Structure formats: structure tokens, C-alpha cells
């Protein structure tokens, strides 16, 4: 495809697609395709003028070569068009605003006064009717204030004021609705389910790792413990426990049996299953996420809820103030001026917009926050608990040793371990699979259906014999695995500074796999920065050996750590801290961290970790840099300061408007204009970034 270069700058280029016109669907395909390129950071596509603005890193020539090979037909099947709704919505609201303003101006310029009075009266009657209905039901709302203002203006014969007030109310409502929907839409797209590959079950029973975009209704997929369902479907085989919190808000997993409908976004907490797909990629999932964001009470922070409650409580005072003004002055215009100013609009719009904007800003830093209340809790947090493996240590641990026992071959044992571990997404399991690949050890499915034992290991059968792989506690204490006498000396000589996985077949130790798990380069710095950010207590909890944990805690300067503990021990520790009045943040990445992440005031999952950890966590951060935690803490603190400032502005400015209206210094239309204008400006301020680039 051809593009015309309009302007070039450092790391930025503006182009025009050489085509007669561009549809919204084509614009979405082009934008999604460009954003998928590794060197592209930001893309804006203007479909009306076929314009494209790209912010990128690296070689401009390489970008141009990729653009030259772009084709809508080839790109469309490979991208997920989550932004199509946003583009259509923005165009609809722009056209709605232009039509609204143009109609109001043309009406004032060309229609005779008697006709304008009739039109203004007809347009005002629905609002007056709603206000009367609210009053009859005993509900004092903002709609009742607006209807009362219009009714008084019409009764006093001030049709021009009634028309101007109605226009300003409609204009303000449209802008407020657009602003809120756009914020929710941007956030929903950042939270939409991201999955690229899935295990597909062919008709002959073979498991094939397939691209999710290739799955069609009627295909069968396999979903294992700890994985998320990427598509809607019917459970065909397997009894499972599904965590549907992301869809229904249910905190307790739900049992599903063959024949049950299952939905994208649910997490398999127990069991494995075969699902017959009923919905293709992208169908319905996006709408469910939007509804979850709009309706779920868990998204509201305490500050937002207090704003809503205060706004509702102030409505009777505004109505009473207007009535008192009329009784004292006998001036209906002054009373209408007071009615035109209420606290509800600004409070109920600015607070959620501040939170949604902060969540969207976090998303640009590859941080997904699932609700405003978690940002509020983060600003108050005084205790941070780290998991070790994959969190404080490097995201890609590597296999350092493979020590065979019982006369086994080391490479064959690594091949066997990789075959079992590939079904379970954990950093250590990934290290085993990667080591086998690097050594050219390919494998086929040599075992029966594996069983994952949380925080312990995996059990299966190989050639009819029970095979297990996991921690020392699981293998030797729970399973009672034996070590042959001739292997004892080599077993005792295993490096105490490494983490070890033990593989046993037929109840006898067959291999030990030593894992080297280097610290993240920023781990020491993040401990210092969190202390500086006001976090008083930093703790490491790990199931690893005490020797390994002590060495890492000493290197990082952590004042407290607990080693060789189970998931339930982590949960109990968090509960004990909360019982002492602490606000606890838990950071982890594995399936075994899921209980602790759920219990903590704020659960933070590492993005490269297990799917179930990301699903049950309240916040997900990218795995590249833990310093994002400090950024998130700063963002949450600045959000709470902005909310406090908004409170003071709304109460002060609207209070002044009410006083000036009551004294006769402001006409009703002017009061409405200043009130709606201040609400709009405040909303625009709420959408600005809290942190500098």
C-alpha cells in the first residue's frame, strides 16, 4: 500500500494513505496493525482525511518498508479491533454537538419570536414533566432542580431564558456523557482480555498450539488449571471450578460440568476441560467488560462514593435556597438563578473522571488497575509483601544444573520434566521448558493428564508409573520418595545456593534440576524507593529454601522474610497484618500467589506470570521494571490530592454563583453558563495527566 509523507521529525512521522477515502473499519485495522509493530509507541489515524501520525523508535526506513507491505486484507484477520466502537462513538458525538449548536444558532437568527416561544415551551415540557414525577415520588434530584428552573422561567414569561437554559443543559449533558463514555471506553480497551495462543484439540485427539485468531465456532480447545477461557463456549469434557469474578463479581468459584455454558474471561481454578467454541474472537467480550466497568460497585473508590452521597444530600439545600430567595426578594429571576446552580453535576462527573483518567494513565505505563478503590488503597498502603520467584528475582530463571539419579540419563530426565511442566505457566516451569528447547530436546506427550498441586508440584503417570516433579517438601515429605543409597552422597552435595526441582518416577528420585534465579537489576532500588515513598514495612514471602531466601533478603536489605511457606501461610500472614490495622499490598506472579493476591487490600500481579494471578489481582504491572510500583504509588497519591482539590473548587465556586444569583447579580442564563462551563473545565482538567512524562 502507498503512503505519502507529509512531515518527518525525530521519532515521529505524519503520512497520508493514498486512497480515495478511508472507512472507520479500515482506520481501525491500520491503527491496530501499526500498534502491533514492536518499534511503534503511538498511532493516531484520522479516517476523514486518510491521515496517519506515528510515534516510533528505531529506523524510519525499516518502518517505511513495513508500511509498504501493508494490506487491509492481510492485516484484518490478524488484529483485534477493540477500538472500532470508540471511533464510531467519537464521530457520533461530534456530529451531535455540531447539530445541537447549529440548530440553536439558526433558530435564534431566522425564526420569529412567537414561534421560538412555542418551540422553547415544547422542548421544556419533558424536563418539567420529569421534575414533577420526581417530586411526586418524593425524590429530590438534579433533574427536579432543572425542571423547576425551566418551569419558573416559563411561568414568568421569560421564554428567552428558558430556551437558553434548556440549550445549555442539553449541551452540558451531551459533553458530560461523551467525556464519561470515552473515558470508560479507553479504560475498557486497556482491560480487554489479551490472549494470543490456545491449545486446540483436533478430531483425532491431538493437541496443537494454535493462534487464537484462527479458532472458529465449532472448534474444540483445551483449557488447563490456572488458564483463562479466551472464548465463549460449551463445556464438552471435564468437571472444573471457574472463577467468574471478572464477569459476574462472584468471589467464589463456580462448579461447571459438561453441557454448561462458559464465557471468555473466566479462569479455571481447578481441573482441565475441553470447550466447544460458540463465539469467535472478539464477540461479546468487549461489551461485557464495558458493562463491568460501568456497573460494578467495586470500581468506585471511597472518595467517589462520598462525592455521590454529598451531591444527593445537597439537592434539597439548593431547592430550599431557591425558595428562600424568592420568599425574601419576591424576585423569580433570582430564584431561577439559584436553581440553575447545583453541586451534583460537578461532583458526580469530576470524581469518576479523575479516577478513570488515572487508571487510563496507568495503562499507558503498562499498568492495569481494575478499580478506583484500589488506587485509593494504594495511596494509604503502609505494608508491601513480595513473592520471590519471578517477582524480586529475574523474570526468566534458567536451569543451571541437571543432576540425574537412579541410573537415569540427564538429558532424558530434562526432556521428561519439560513435557510435564509445559502445561503450567510459571517462571520456573518456563525455565525447564526453555532449557530443553535450547538443548534440542523435543518431546511428545508421554504422560497421562497432569495434576497440579498448588505450591507443591505436578503429578502424572509415565508408562504406568507415578511421576512427580516439584519442591523438596512435596517430593520427599508428602510423597515419601526414596533416594537410593548409592545416590545419597551426590544428593547431599547439591548446591545450597540454587533452587531445586526434584523429579521422581516410581517412587524413586530420578533427577534434580537446579534453577538459577538472578535478582532483577532494579530489585534493590525498588526497596529503597518504596521506603522513600512512605511504605514502612517490606516483607518477602517465599516457598523457597531458607538459605536461598536469607541470601536474597540480605542482598536487598529487606528487614523481614519468611521461607518454605505454603499459599495458605501467605494468606494467614496477610490477614494477621490487616488485623493490626495495616493496609497491605501483595505482589506476586504465580498460581500459588492467587490466594494471597485475593486477600490483600491491593493484589499486584506481574504481567509475565500466571493467568490466574493476573485475573484475581487488582492491579497488573508489566514485568520489565518493578519501578512501576513507585510510579503507581505516586499516581495514587496525586489522584487523591486532585480529588480533594476538586471538592474545594466545586463547593467554593458554586457557592459563590448561588450567592451572586440570589443577590440578583447573575441572570439565570449566566448562572447556567458559568455553572456548566466550570463543570466542563473541571472535567477537562480531570482528564489531564497526573504525572509528567
C-alpha positions in Angstrom: 0.0 0.0 0.0 1.2 3.5 -0.8 1.6 6.3 1.8 2.5 10.0 1.1 5.0 11.5 3.6 3.7 14.9 4.8 6.1 15.6 7.7 9.1 13.9 9.3 10.5 14.6 12.7 12.7 12.8 15.2 10.8 9.6 16.2 7.6 11.0 14.6 6.1 10.9 11.1 2.9 12.2 9.6 1.6 10.4 6.5 -1.5 10.2 4.2 -2.8 7.0 2.9 -3.1 7.2 -0.9 -6.7 6.2 -1.3 -9.9 8.0 -2.2 -11.5 7.5 1.2 -11.0 5.5 4.4 -13.7 3.8 6.3 -13.8 3.6 10.1 -13.1 -0.2 9.8 -10.1 0.4 7.7 -8.8 3.0 10.1 -9.1 0.6 13.0 -7.3 -2.2 11.1 -4.4 0.2 10.2 -4.2 1.6 13.7 -4.2 -1.9 15.3 -1.7 -3.2 12.8 0.7 -0.4 13.4 0.4 -0.6 17.2 1.4 -4.3 17.0 4.7 -3.3 15.5 7.4 -3.5 18.1 9.0 -0.2 17.3 5.7 1.8 17.3 4.8 3.5 20.5 1.7 5.6 19.5 -0.6 5.9 16.5 -3.4 8.2 15.5 -5.4 7.6 12.4 -7.8 10.3 11.0 -10.1 8.4 8.7 -11.8 11.6 7.3 -8.5 12.8 5.7 -6.8 9.4 5.5 -4.1 10.8 7.8 -1.7 8.8 10.0 0.5 10.1 12.8 3.1 7.6 14.1 5.5 7.9 17.1 8.2 5.3 16.8 11.6 4.1 17.9 14.5 2.9 15.8 14.9 3.1 12.0 12.5 5.2 10.0 13.4 3.3 6.8 12.5 0.0 8.5 9.1 1.4 9.4 8.5 2.6 5.8 9.4 -0.9 4.5 6.8 -2.4 6.7 4.2 0.2 5.7 4.9 -0.6 2.0 3.9 -4.2 2.6 0.7 -3.3 4.5 -2.6 -4.6 3.1 -6.1 -4.3 4.7 -7.0 -7.8 3.5 -3.9 -9.4 5.1 -3.9 -7.4 8.3 -7.6 -7.6 9.2 -7.6 -11.3 10.3 -4.6 -10.8 12.5 -5.7 -7.9 14.6 -8.4 -7.5 17.3 -10.5 -4.3 16.6 -11.3 -3.2 20.1 -11.1 0.4 19.1 -13.9 0.4 16.4 -16.5 1.2 19.0 -14.5 4.2 20.2 -14.0 5.7 16.7 -17.7 5.4 15.8 -18.8 6.8 19.2 -16.5 9.9 18.9 -17.8 10.6 15.4 -21.4 10.3 16.6 -20.9 12.7 19.5 -19.0 15.3 17.3 -21.9 15.3 14.8 -24.4 15.5 17.6 -22.7 18.6 19.2 -22.3 20.4 15.8 -26.0 19.8 15.0 -27.1 20.9 18.5 -25.2 24.2 18.3 -26.1 24.9 14.7 -29.8 24.3 15.4 -29.8 26.7 18.4 -28.0 29.5 16.4 -30.2 29.1 13.3 -33.3 29.1 15.5 -32.3 32.4 17.1 -31.3 34.0 13.8 -34.2 33.0 11.5 -37.3 32.0 13.5 -39.8 34.7 14.6 -40.1 35.3 18.3 -43.7 33.8 18.7 -42.5 30.6 17.0 -39.4 30.4 19.2 -41.5 30.7 22.3 -43.7 27.8 21.2 -40.6 25.7 20.4 -38.9 26.6 23.7 -42.1 25.7 25.6 -42.5 22.3 23.9 -38.8 21.4 24.5 -39.0 22.4 28.1 -42.2 20.4 28.9 -40.5 16.9 29.0 -38.0 18.2 31.6 -40.8 19.8 33.6 -42.7 16.5 33.5 -39.8 14.5 34.7 -39.3 17.0 37.6 -43.0 16.7 38.6 -42.7 12.9 38.5 -39.6 13.1 40.8 -41.4 15.4 43.2 -44.5 13.1 43.3 -42.3 10.2 44.2 -40.6 12.2 46.9 -37.2 12.2 45.1 -35.2 15.4 45.2 -32.7 15.1 42.3 -30.8 17.4 39.9 -33.4 16.7 37.2 -36.0 18.2 39.5 -33.9 21.4 40.0 -33.5 21.8 36.2 -37.2 21.2 35.6 -38.2 23.7 38.3 -35.9 26.3 36.8 -37.4 25.9 33.4 -41.0 25.9 34.8 -40.4 29.1 36.8 -38.9 30.8 33.7 -41.9 29.9 31.6 -44.5 30.9 34.2 -42.8 34.3 34.5 -42.9 34.7 30.7 -39.2 34.7 30.3 -39.2 32.4 27.2 -35.7 33.5 26.0 -34.1 32.5 29.3 -36.0 29.2 29.2 -34.6 28.5 25.7 -31.1 29.4 26.6 -31.2 27.4 29.8 -32.5 24.3 28.0 -29.8 24.6 25.3 -27.0 24.9 27.9 -28.4 22.0 29.9 -28.5 19.8 26.7 -25.1 20.9 25.6 -23.6 20.2 29.0 -25.3 16.8 29.3 -24.0 15.8 25.8 -20.4 16.8 26.6 -20.5 15.2 30.0 -21.9 12.0 28.5 -19.3 11.9 25.8 -16.5 12.6 28.2 -17.5 9.8 30.6 -18.2 7.3 27.8 -14.9 8.0 26.2 -13.0 7.5 29.5 -14.9 4.2 30.2 -14.2 3.1 26.6 -10.5 3.8 26.7 -10.2 2.0 30.0 -12.3 -1.0 28.8 -10.0 -1.4 25.8 -6.9 -1.4 28.1 -8.5 -4.1 30.3 -9.8 -6.3 27.5 -8.7 -9.9 27.5 -5.3 -10.4 25.8 -4.5 -13.9 24.7 -2.6 -15.0 21.6 -2.5 -18.8 21.6 -4.6 -21.7 22.8 -4.4 -25.5 22.8 -6.7 -26.8 20.1 -8.0 -30.3 20.1 -8.1 -31.9 16.6 -10.6 -34.5 15.6 -8.0 -37.3 16.1 -7.4 -36.1 19.7 -4.1 -34.4 19.0 -3.3 -31.2 20.9 -2.0 -28.4 18.8 -0.9 -24.9 19.9 -2.8 -22.6 17.6 -3.2 -18.9 17.1 -6.4 -17.6 18.9 -7.3 -15.7 15.8 -7.6 -19.0 13.8 -10.2 -20.5 16.2 -13.7 -20.6 14.7 -17.1 -21.5 16.2 -17.3 -25.3 16.5 -13.6 -25.9 17.2 -12.6 -27.6 20.4 -10.0 -26.1 22.7 -8.3 -27.3 25.9 -8.0 -25.1 28.9 -5.9 -26.2 31.9 -5.8 -25.2 35.5 -4.7 -21.6 36.0 -5.6 -20.5 32.5 -8.3 -18.1 31.3 -11.0 -19.0 28.9 -10.3 -16.9 25.8 -13.7 -17.6 24.0 -17.3 -18.3 24.8 -18.3 -22.0 24.5 -20.0 -25.1 25.8 -18.1 -27.3 28.3 -17.7 -30.6 26.4 -15.5 -32.6 28.7 -14.2 -32.2 32.3 -15.5 -31.0 35.6 -14.0 -27.7 36.6 -14.2 -24.8 39.1 -14.4 -21.5 37.3 -13.6 -18.1 38.8 -16.1 -15.7 37.0 -15.3 -12.7 39.1 -14.2 -10.6 36.1 -17.7 -11.1 34.6 -20.2 -11.6 37.5 -18.3 -10.3 40.5 -18.8 -13.6 42.2 -15.9 -14.2 44.6 -16.5 -17.9 45.0 -15.5 -20.3 42.1 -18.5 -21.9 40.4 -18.6 -25.7 39.5 -19.2 -26.3 35.8 -19.9 -29.7 34.3 -20.2 -31.0 30.7 -23.1 -29.2 28.9 -22.7 -25.9 30.8 -22.1 -22.6 29.1 -18.8 -21.0 29.9 -17.7 -17.5 29.0 -14.5 -15.7 28.0 -12.7 -14.1 30.9 -13.5 -16.9 33.3 -10.4 -18.6 35.0 -10.1 -22.3 35.5 -9.1 -22.7 39.2 -9.4 -26.4 39.4 -9.4 -29.1 36.7 -8.9 -29.2 33.0 -11.6 -29.0 30.4 -12.5 -29.3 26.7 -14.6 -26.5 25.4 -16.6 -26.4 22.1 -16.3 -22.8 21.0 -19.5 -20.9 20.2 -18.3 -17.4 19.8 -15.4 -16.2 17.6 -12.6 -13.9 18.9 -13.9 -10.5 20.0 -17.6 -11.4 20.1 -19.4 -10.1 23.2 -16.3 -9.9 25.3 -15.8 -6.2 24.9 -19.4 -5.3 25.8 -19.2 -7.4 29.0 -16.0 -5.5 30.0 -17.7 -2.2 29.4 -20.7 -3.2 31.5 -18.5 -4.4 34.2 -16.7 -1.1 34.3 -19.9 0.9 34.2 -22.0 -1.1 36.7 -19.6 -2.8 39.2 -19.5 -1.1 42.5 -16.0 -2.4 43.1 -14.8 0.3 40.6 -15.9 3.1 42.9 -13.3 4.4 45.4 -14.5 5.7 48.8 -13.8 9.2 47.5 -16.2 8.7 44.6 -18.9 7.3 46.7 -18.6 10.2 49.2 -18.9 12.6 46.3 -22.1 10.9 45.1 -23.6 10.9 48.6 -22.7 14.5 49.2 -24.2 15.6 45.8 -27.5 13.9 46.6 -27.6 15.4 50.1 -27.1 19.0 48.7 -30.1 18.9 46.3 -32.7 19.7 49.0 -30.5 22.6 50.2 -30.3 24.0 46.6 -34.1 23.8 46.3 -34.6 25.3 49.7 -32.1 28.1 48.9 -34.1 29.0 45.8 -37.4 29.0 47.6 -35.9 31.2 50.4 -34.5 33.6 47.8 -38.0 34.0 46.3 -39.6 34.5 49.7 -37.1 37.1 50.7 -36.8 39.1 47.4 -40.0 38.3 45.6 -37.8 38.1 42.5 -38.5 34.9 40.5 -35.4 35.6 38.3 -33.1 35.5 41.3 -34.8 32.2 42.4 -34.2 30.7 39.0 -30.6 31.8 39.1 -30.1 29.8 42.3 -31.9 26.8 40.8 -29.5 26.8 37.8 -26.5 26.1 40.1 -26.2 22.7 41.7 -23.3 20.8 43.1 -24.3 17.4 41.8 -23.1 17.7 38.2 -19.6 18.7 39.0 -19.2 16.3 41.9 -20.7 13.3 40.1 -18.7 13.9 37.0 -15.3 15.2 38.1 -14.7 12.5 40.7 -15.2 9.4 38.4 -13.4 11.2 35.6 -10.4 11.8 37.8 -10.3 8.1 38.7 -10.9 6.8 35.1 -8.2 9.2 33.8 -5.7 8.0 36.4 -6.5 4.4 35.5 -6.0 5.2 31.8 -2.8 7.0 32.6 -1.6 3.9 34.5 -2.5 1.9 31.4 -0.1 3.9 29.3 2.7 2.8 31.6 1.6 -0.8 31.1 -0.2 -0.9 34.5 -3.8 -2.2 34.6 -5.9 -1.1 37.6 -9.2 -2.8 37.9 -11.0 -0.2 40.1 -10.7 3.2 41.6 -10.8 1.9 45.2 -7.5 0.1 44.6 -5.8 3.4 43.8 -7.2 4.9 46.9 -5.9 2.0 49.0 -2.5 2.2 47.3 -2.2 5.8 48.4 -2.8 4.7 52.0 -0.7 1.5 51.9 2.0 1.1 54.6 3.0 -2.6 54.0 4.3 -4.2 50.8 4.7 -8.0 50.6 6.8 -9.6 47.8 6.8 -13.0 46.4 10.3 -14.0 45.5 10.4 -16.2 42.3 9.5 -14.2 39.2 8.8 -11.0 41.3 12.0 -9.9 43.1 14.1 -12.3 41.1 14.6 -12.1 37.3 11.6 -12.8 35.2 13.5 -15.5 33.3 15.1 -18.0 35.7 17.4 -20.5 34.0 18.3 -24.1 34.5 21.9 -24.3 35.9 22.2 -28.0 36.7 20.5 -31.2 35.7 21.7 -34.0 38.1 20.4 -37.5 37.3 19.9 -40.2 39.9 18.9 -43.9 39.8 21.0 -44.5 36.7 18.9 -42.2 34.6 20.2 -40.1 31.7 20.3 -36.3 32.4 19.0 -35.2 29.0 16.2 -37.7 29.1 15.1 -36.5 32.5 15.1 -32.9 31.3 13.0 -33.9 28.4 10.6 -35.6 30.7 10.4 -32.7 33.1 9.8 -30.2 30.2 7.0 -32.4 28.8 5.1 -32.2 32.1 6.0 -28.6 33.0 4.9 -27.0 29.7 1.2 -27.2 30.7 1.7 -24.8 33.7 2.6 -21.2 33.2 5.1 -20.3 35.9 8.5 -18.8 35.6 10.3 -21.9 36.9 8.2 -24.2 34.6 9.1 -21.9 31.7 12.8 -22.2 32.6 12.6 -26.0 32.4 10.8 -26.0 29.0 13.2 -23.4 27.6 16.3 -25.4 28.7 15.0 -28.5 26.9 14.4 -26.4 23.8 17.9 -24.8 23.9 19.4 -28.3 24.1 17.3 -29.5 21.2 15.3 -32.0 23.3 12.0 -32.2 21.5 9.3 -34.3 23.0 5.8 -35.7 22.5 3.0 -36.1 25.1 4.4 -39.1 27.0 2.3 -38.8 30.1 -1.4 -39.0 31.2 -3.3 -35.9 32.2 -1.2 -34.0 34.7 -2.5 -32.9 38.1 -1.2 -29.6 39.5 -0.8 -29.5 43.3 -0.8 -25.8 44.3 2.6 -24.7 45.7 4.0 -28.2 45.6 4.4 -29.6 42.1 2.8 -31.8 39.4 1.8 -35.4 39.5 1.1 -37.6 36.4 1.8 -41.1 35.1 4.5 -42.2 32.6 4.5 -45.7 31.2 2.1 -46.7 34.0 4.3 -45.4 36.8 3.5 -42.4 39.0 5.8 -39.5 38.2 6.0 -36.3 40.2 8.0 -33.1 39.9 8.2 -30.3 42.5 9.6 -29.0 45.7 11.6 -30.9 48.3 8.7 -30.8 50.7 6.3 -32.2 48.1 8.6 -34.9 46.8 10.2 -36.2 50.0 7.8 -35.4 52.7 4.3 -35.6 51.1 5.1 -38.3 48.6 7.8 -40.2 50.6 10.1 -40.5 47.6 13.2 -42.7 48.3 16.8 -41.9 47.5 19.0 -44.9 46.5 21.9 -45.4 48.9 24.4 -45.0 46.0 22.9 -41.6 45.2 22.9 -40.1 48.7 26.4 -38.6 48.5 25.6 -36.8 45.3 22.3 -35.6 46.7 23.9 -34.2 49.8 26.4 -32.3 47.6 23.7 -30.3 45.7 24.4 -26.6 45.6 22.5 -25.0 48.6 22.5 -21.6 46.8 20.3 -22.8 44.0 16.5 -23.6 43.9 15.9 -27.3 43.2 13.1 -29.1 41.4 13.0 -32.9 42.1 11.7 -35.4 39.6 10.7 -38.9 40.8 9.4 -41.8 38.8 8.0 -44.9 40.5 8.7 -43.5 44.0 12.4 -43.1 43.4 14.4 -39.9 42.9 15.3 -39.7 39.2 16.7 -36.2 38.8 17.3 -32.9 40.5 17.1 -29.7 38.4 18.9 -26.7 39.7 17.4 -23.3 38.9 19.4 -20.1 38.9 17.1 -17.2 39.6 19.1 -13.9 39.4 17.7 -10.8 41.1 16.1 -8.2 39.0 18.6 -5.4 38.4 16.2 -2.9 39.9 15.1 -5.0 42.9 17.5 -3.3 45.4 16.5 0.1 44.2 12.8 -0.6 44.4 13.2 -1.5 48.1 14.8 1.9 48.7 12.3 3.8 46.6 9.3 2.2 48.3 10.7 3.2 51.7 11.2 6.7 50.5 7.6 6.7 49.2 6.3 6.1 52.7 6.0 2.3 52.8 7.1 1.4 56.3 7.3 -2.3 56.1 8.6 -4.5 53.3 8.5 -8.3 53.5 9.4 -11.2 51.3 7.3 -14.4 51.5 8.6 -17.5 49.5 8.2 -21.2 49.3 11.9 -21.5 48.6 14.6 -22.7 51.0 15.6 -20.7 54.0 19.2 -20.4 52.8 18.2 -19.0 49.4 15.7 -16.6 50.9 18.1 -15.3 53.5 20.7 -14.6 50.9 18.3 -12.6 48.8 16.8 -10.7 51.7 20.3 -9.8 52.9 21.3 -8.6 49.4 18.1 -6.4 49.1 18.1 -5.1 52.6 14.7 -6.5 53.4 14.0 -6.3 57.2 11.8 -9.4 57.2 11.3 -12.6 55.2 9.5 -15.9 55.6 10.7 -19.0 53.7 9.4 -22.5 53.0 5.8 -21.4 53.4 2.6 -22.6 51.6 0.0 -20.4 49.9 -2.3 -20.6 52.9 0.6 -19.4 55.1 1.0 -16.3 52.9 -2.8 -15.7 53.2 -2.6 -16.1 57.0 0.3 -13.6 57.2 -1.6 -11.0 55.3 -4.7 -11.5 57.4 -2.5 -11.0 60.6 -1.1 -7.8 59.2 -4.6 -6.5 58.3 -5.8 -7.4 61.8 -3.1 -4.9 63.1 -4.7 -2.1 61.1 -2.2 -2.2 58.2 -3.1 -1.6 54.5 -1.3 -4.4 52.7 -0.1 -4.6 49.1 0.8 -8.1 47.9 3.0 -8.6 44.7 3.2 -12.0 43.1 3.2 -13.8 39.8 2.3 -17.5 40.2 -0.7 -19.7 40.7 0.4 -20.2 44.3 0.2 -16.5 44.9 -3.5 -16.3 43.9 -4.9 -16.7 47.5 -2.7 -14.0 48.9 -3.4 -11.7 46.0 -7.1 -12.1 46.6 -6.9 -11.4 50.3 -4.6 -8.4 50.2 -6.0 -4.9 50.2 -4.4 -4.5 46.8 -3.1 -7.5 44.9 -0.5 -6.7 42.3 0.4 -9.3 39.7 3.4 -9.4 37.4 2.3 -9.3 33.8 4.5 -12.2 32.7 3.2 -14.5 35.4 0.3 -17.0 35.5 -3.0 -16.0 34.0 -4.9 -16.8 37.2 -2.7 -14.4 39.2 -3.4 -11.6 36.7 -7.1 -12.3 36.8 -7.6 -12.4 40.6 -5.2 -9.4 41.2 -6.5 -5.9 41.5 -3.5 -4.4 39.6 -1.3 -5.9 36.9 2.1 -4.4 36.0 4.4 -5.2 33.2 7.3 -7.4 34.1 10.1 -5.3 32.7 10.6 -2.9 35.6 9.4 -3.1 39.2 9.9 0.7 39.5 6.4 0.9 38.1 5.3 0.2 41.6 6.7 3.5 42.8 5.1 5.3 39.8 1.8 3.7 40.7 2.2 4.9 44.3 2.9 8.5 43.2 -0.1 8.3 40.8 -2.4 7.2 43.5 -1.3 9.9 45.9 -1.6 12.6 43.2 -5.1 11.3 42.4 -6.3 11.7 46.0 -4.8 15.2 46.1 -6.7 16.1 42.8 -10.0 14.7 44.3 -9.5 16.9 47.4 -8.8 20.0 45.3 -11.9 19.2 43.2 -14.0 19.1 46.3 -12.9 22.5 47.4 -13.3 24.1 44.0 -16.8 22.7 43.4 -18.1 23.8 46.8 -16.4 27.2 46.7 -17.2 28.2 43.1 -20.8 27.0 43.0 -21.3 28.6 46.4 -20.3 31.9 45.0 -22.6 31.5 42.0 -25.5 30.8 44.3 -24.8 33.8 46.4 -24.5 36.1 43.3 -27.7 34.7 41.8 -29.6 35.2 45.0 -28.4 38.8 45.2 -29.5 39.5 41.6 -26.0 40.0 40.1 -26.3 37.0 37.8 -29.1 36.2 35.4 -30.4 32.6 35.1 -28.7 32.0 31.7 -25.4 33.4 33.0 -25.6 31.2 36.1 -26.2 28.2 33.9 -23.4 29.1 31.5 -20.9 29.7 34.4 -22.0 26.5 36.2 -21.9 24.3 33.1 -18.7 26.0 31.9 -16.9 25.4 35.2 -18.1 21.8 35.2 -16.7 21.3 31.7 -13.4 23.0 32.5 -13.1 20.9 35.7 -13.8 17.8 33.8 -11.2 18.7 31.2 -8.7 19.3 34.0 -9.6 15.9 35.5 -8.6 14.2 32.2 -5.1 15.7 32.2 -2.1 13.6 33.2 -1.2 13.5 36.9 2.5 12.5 36.3 4.9 14.4 34.0 6.2 12.5 31.0 
